[in-house]
């Protein structure tokens, strides 16, 4: 990181996307330069990055309370405000003095739109662990607790909290480090200036170098794409030590990064990086009347050690090691060995691994510790290892699911697109003997048992639904291409006016579907289909032309 004088905002020109939909998004954001993006309504640019900024303080009578919400028009329900209040302060037993940073995630109230729809289209270029979930907000906290004898409580306690739909931990942590200490000195006017700066930012386009001005400095950011391999997302290098510039790439989504280890699979259950007894879902997640929910909770209150000791997996984290201090090897332990309050750090689980331990990666990481290899490099090694292992696991599934796709010769322009064949667990299992993960991974174990377990999980359901949607959209796109390759004007001349009008309406519906569902169709195909529609309409009587020209777009 280096510092440089503040320069003009705005992002560089962006090349057109691979299809019409992506091209439209990028064109809206950047085709005419930053002026086009800046021509949006006030706070639209801010809303692309943040929902709002909150200040949470401690009131002797009320306890934690939201003191400020900015911009003032930002809407939060009472339930959302309550969650933000309790999640923005560390647990009372933590006793942390000074400044503390952490993040949380909470369920947003239903029925409210939280983003600009054209920006949602950028999501598909992101790796799965950086995609937004419309049902949740993230809170990024900078908490300060210092002694202050002038206050009744004896302490100054306040949190500056960024509320966003984006899971960009590294970006918002860095941003808070820059603005929070100054905010605690200058208060509301400074906060207003910060938000005004954010309202000048370019859209969060993956794969592009973005320049984000914030209170006299420029943060230089690259958001990764799904095509990036772990460790290959380039961090922008500073060229001059005197530059007023913070350069970064977004390496991961969360501080507790368990689920990005299964990338490119998406973790499809709930997770909470920080969870308290005051959370609105506390009763739902801690009940013993049913099986433990499918969720990952990050907790610091010892109360949970007893309340959740029946959960199948518990990871206890000890004190943070000082730089250069060699950590002790942590062993996986049986859950029955867990003692509620005095347990040592470790992984406690009732789960029996399906695959054998990989001694090679363990030795590689231990060697890195001994040689004092940087933590970032260790992380890249581990992430690449898990990526390759997950890819070996998923390739047989991808291959089998691709076989469910109908052949292109089965697609007729005069019939509805054919349906995908049903997924059969038995048929898939039969493919593993000759085309299983053993082709790409040397790791031994019960792969069959692992697949059977996976096929019952929410992660498989989420993955298969996503692949099903992609293939269905591909069939729709191929059907559009088949229609474009037909002489539709000649067809209309051989059929009645009623049939021709019906065809025009169906073709218009196809164009609207291609736009609304972002079908993978070439721009030339869409233009050609529009030309077909226009030619057919012009061959009809004037009264029908007028009606059809007013029906939808042409």
C-alpha positions, 0 to 999 in steps of 0.5 A, a space after each residue: 500500500 502506498 499514498 498518492 494525491 487524489 485524482 479524478 474518479 471514474 473507471 476505464 473504458 470496458 470492452 463489450 461483453 460476450 453477449 448482448 446482455 453483458 454488453 448492455 450492462 457495461 455500456 450503461 456503466 461505461 460506454 460513454 465514459 464516467 459521465 454516463 454512470 454519473 448521470 444516474 440519480 443521486 445515491 444510485 452509485 452509492 447504492 451499488 456498493 452500500 445500503 447505508 452507514 450506521 453509527 451505533 453507540 451505547 446509551 445507559 438507559 437503552 443499551 446499544 442504539 443506532 444513533 445515525 443512519 446515512 444517507 437519511 433516506 435509507 430504510 431499515 426495519 425495526 428488526 433490522 435495526 435491532 440486529 445491527 445494534 446487537 451485532 455491532 458490539 463485541 460480546 460483553 465478556 470480550 473486554 477488548 479495549 482500543 479498536 476492533 474490526 469484524 463483520 456480521 451477516 443478518 437476514 434482511 426483511 422481505 418485500 424490499 428491493 435492495 439493488 439496481 437490477 442492471 448491476 445484478 447482471 454483473 454477478 454472473 462474472 463473479 466467483 461463487 463465493 463473491 455473489 450476492 444473496 438477496 436475502 441477506 445484508 453484511 455489516 462491517 464494523 469498526 468498534 472503538 472502546 477507550 477509557 473516558 472518565 467524563 462519561 458515566 459509564 467510564 468508557 467511550 463505546 461506539 461502532 461505525 458500521 457499513 451495511 452492504 449486500 456485497 460480501 467484500 470483506 477485504 475492501 470494506 475492512 481497508 476502507 474502515 481503517 481509513 475513515 473510522 479513526 477520523 470519523 471518531 474525531 470529526 463526527 457527522 459532517 465527515 460521514 456525509 463527506 465519505 458518503 458523497 465520495 462513495 456516490 462518485 464511485 464507478 460500478 463494481 465490475 469484476 475483472 476491471 481496475 477500479 479507482 475508488 476515491 475516499 477522503 483524499 486517497 484513492 483505493 485501487 481495486 480489482 474484483 476477481 472473476 470466476 475465471 481467476 485461479 486462487 492466487 492469480 488475481 493480480 494485486 496492483 503494484 505501487 510504482 511510487 512510495 510517495 503515492 496516495 493510493 491503496 492498492 488491493 485485490 479481493 482475495 476472499 469473501 469472509 474472515 472465516 473462509 471455510 466455504 470458499 474451500 469448496 469453490 467452484 461449488 457454492 456453499 448453499 446454507 446459511 452462515 453467520 461470521 458473528 452470532 449473539 444470543 440477541 440475534 433474531 434467529 437465536 431460538 431457531 438455531 439453538 432449539 433441541 427439539 429438532 436436528 441441528 440446522 444447516 448453518 455455520 455460526 461464529 460465536 465468542 460467548 462461552 454460553 454457546 459452548 454448552 448450548 451447542 455442544 450437541 452440534 456435529 462439528 465444533 471448531 474451537 480457536 485459541 489465542 492468535 499466535 504472534 508472528 514467527 511463533 510456530 503453532 502446535 499441530 491441531 488434531 481432529 478429535 471425536 465430538 465426545 471428547 469435547 468438554 464444554 468450557 475448558 476444551 483446547 483449540 481444535 476440530 471436534 466432529 462426529 463426522 467420519 471422513 470418507 477420504 484418506 488424509 493427504 500427507 503431502 499437503 500437510 508436509 508442504 504446509 508444515 515446511 512453509 511454517 518452518 521456513 516462515 513462508 508468508 501467510 498469504 502464500 500458505 493460503 494460496 497453496 491450501 486454496 489451490 489444493 482444495 480447488 483441485 480436489 473439488 474440481 476432481 470431485 465435480 468433473 464426473 458430475 459435470 460430465 454426467 449432467 452434460 449427458 442429460 442435455 438433448 442433442 442439437 438435432 432434436 431442436 426444431 424451430 416449430 416445436 417447444 425446446 426439448 426438456 432435460 432428461 431426469 438426473 438418476 443417482 444410480 446411472 451417475 454412480 455407474 459412470 464412476 467406475 471408469 470416469 470417476 475422480 481417480 482420473 484426476 486425483 490420486 487421493 484414496 478413500 470411499 469416493 462413492 460414499 462421499 458422492 452419496 452423502 453429497 447428493 443429499 446435501 443443500 450444496 448439491 441441490 443448489 449446484 444442480 439447480 444452477 446447472 439445470 438453469 444454465 442448460 435450460 437457457 442454452 436450449 432456449 438460446 439454441 431454439 432462438 438460433 434455429 428460428 433465425 435460420 428459418 425463412 419466417 417470411 416465406 412461412 407466414 405467406 403459406 399460413 393464415 393471418 391468425 397463425 402469422 399474428 400468433 407467430 409474431 407474438 411468440 417471437 416477441 415473447 422470445 425476445 423479451 425472454 432473452 433480455 429478461 433472463 439474460 440468455 446466452 444469445 449472440 447480438 447478431 442472432 437477436 438483431 436477425 430475429 428482430 428483422 424477421 419480426 419487422 419483415 413479417 409485420 410489414 407483409 400484413 395488412 395495415 390494420 394488423 401492422 398498427 396493432 402489432 407495432 403497438 404490442 411490445 417492442 419491435 
